[in-house]
């Protein structure tokens, strides 16, 4: 379950950018950046690797992984470099596999 206060859409006076380039423009976004920071997602080598890793996530980690997966999927769609697009799309799909394993393990 996510923290209800993390869903706040109140705009910030200043945008926050983390070291990975993720941007928060609301207090809810700041909460998401904190959750992302606390869930280091590996670069998956295979579907099996993703499923094994995802099967150990709790509900909050699962929700965070879905947010990261959605972002990487969107980034893949907007990428002009074909190889980078394929890499992002592949990792996004593997994150989806990990998230499905997480929801089945619960």
Secondary structure, DSSP 8 states (H G I E B T S, - for coil): ---GGGG---EEEEEEE-TT--EEEEHHHHHHHHHHHT------SSHHHHHHHHTT--HHHHHHHHHHHHHHHHHHHH--SHHHHHHHHHHHHHHHHHHHHHHHH-
